[in-house]
Amino acid sequence: MQIKLMVDEHEVQLGCEVLESLVGNLPDEDESSAELFHKLAQSNIAGVREAIARKRVISEETAANLASDSSPEVIGALVSAQCGKLSESALAQIIQRNWTGVNRDIARNVEDYNQSCITAVAKLLADSADPSVRAALASNGRAPKLIVRQLLKDPDPEVRRLAQDTLKGR
């Protein structure tokens, strides 16, 4: 993908850093930008894809495509900015990568992923091998009660304590 800036009859090829900055600063209040953002999400530059993942007006299709990205920064931006657009299958794909920081972020806000079965997503997180992910879920007062109850039997004592505290607070 090549991006060129045209000023009257002058053409300038944009470098990676300039392009990342430009894309990050594009306004995203207008739904008509969704098609442009979808195209830019296919860039081979991770910083451009990360900037697109943060845009408010990307389509669910663009969010789904970005969910398979290999960059943790893109996925991190996606899970923090697109809670309402990520399907259960996209979240499952992300969670199965076992990226601790990303999975902790999802666990802390699992109830915000309203395109998905929250209980199914929480179950995937509760099955994580990483106790910090399970702890984030256990301490989430809006996580499904059924899953928090299951964490009362977690092998990690801190996760059990957090789950108990969360259930007491309800």
N, C-alpha and C positions, 0 to 999 in steps of 0.2 A: 504494500500500500504506500503510495507516494502522496504527500500533501504539499500543495503548492499555494503560495499566497500571490494573488494578482493585485497589483496596484497600478491602475491605468494599464499601460502596455508593458509594465515591468513584472517579471515573474521571479519569485524567490522560492527555492526549495527549503522546506522547514526541517531542521534537525530534531532529534528525539526530545531534547530538553525543552525546546521551544514548543514543540507539538504537545507535549504533556501539559505544559503551562497553559497553552491556548485552550486545549480541551477542558482542563479543569476550570477555566474561567468562562466557558460558554454558558449562557443563561439556560436554565432548565425549567422554567415555569410554563413554557409553551409546549403543548402536546405535539405540535407539528415537528418538533426536534427529535421525536422518538425514532424516526426512520434514520436520521443522520447518526444518532447515538448507536443504533443497531449496527450500522456499517462500521463505525469507529471501534466498536467492541470486538471486531475481527482483526484489529491491528496486531502486528507482531511485537509491539512495544508494550510491555507489562504496565508501565506507568500510564499509558493511554487507556488501557482496559480498566485499570484501577480507578481512574478519573470517571470513566463511564459507569462503573459499578456504583459510584456515589450519586449519580444523577437521579433526581426525583421522577423524571418522566420516561424512564426506560420501560419498555414493554415486558410482559411476563416472559415472552419468548427470548428477549435479550438476557433477562435474568437467568433463565434456564441454561442458555448457552454459556454464560459466564460461570455458572456453577461447576462446569467441568474444567475450568481453567487450572493450570498447573502452578500458578503463582499464589503463595499464601497471602501476599498483600492484596491481590485482587479478591480472593475469597473473603479475607477479613473485611474489606470495604463492602463487599456484597452483603454479608450477613449483618453488618451494622446498619446499612442503609436501605435494604430491600426486604425487611421482615414480611411485609404483606404480599410480596410477589414471588416468594420462593415456595415451590410445591413440596409436598412430602418427599417425593422421589429425589428432587434436587437437594433437599436437606440431608436425606439419607446418604446420598453420594458424597456430600461434603463431610458429614460426620464420620463416615467409614475411612476417611484419610487419616484420622487420629491426630490431627493438628491440635495440640493442647489449647493454645490461645483461642483459636476459632471455636472449638467445641465448648470451652468455658464461656465464651460470649453468648453462644446459643443457649447454653444451660441457664445463664443468668436472666435471659429474656425469652424463654421458651414459649411463654403465653402470647408473645407478640407475633408469632409466625402463624397468622390466622388462615393461610391458604392450606394448612396442613392439619393432619390429625395430631394435635398437641400431645396426646397420650402416647402415640406411636413414636414421635420424635423424642419425647422424654424417656421412653423405654430404651431407645438406642443409646442415649446419653448415660442412662443408669447402668448400662452394660459396658461402659467404657473401662478400659484397663487402667486409666489414669485417675487416681483418687481426687485430684484437684478438679476434674470435670464433674465427678460425682458429688463432690463437696459443693460446687457452685449450684448444682441442681438441688441438692438437699437443703440449701439455705434460701432457695427461691420460694418465697411465700405464696406465689401465684402458680407454682408448678402443680401438675395434677396430684391431688392428695393420694391417690392410689400408688403412684410411683414414689412419692416421698415416704409413704408407709413401708414400701419395699426396701428403701434405703436404711430403715431401722435395723435391718439384718446385714448391712454391708460389712465386709471384712475389715474395713478401716474404722477405727474407733472415732476419729474426728468426723467422718461422714455420718456415722450413727448419731453422734452428739448433735450435729447440725440438723439432721432430720428430726430428731426429738424436739429441739428448740423451735423449729419451724412449725411442727404440728401443735405444740403448746401455744404458739402465737396465733393460731387460727381460731 
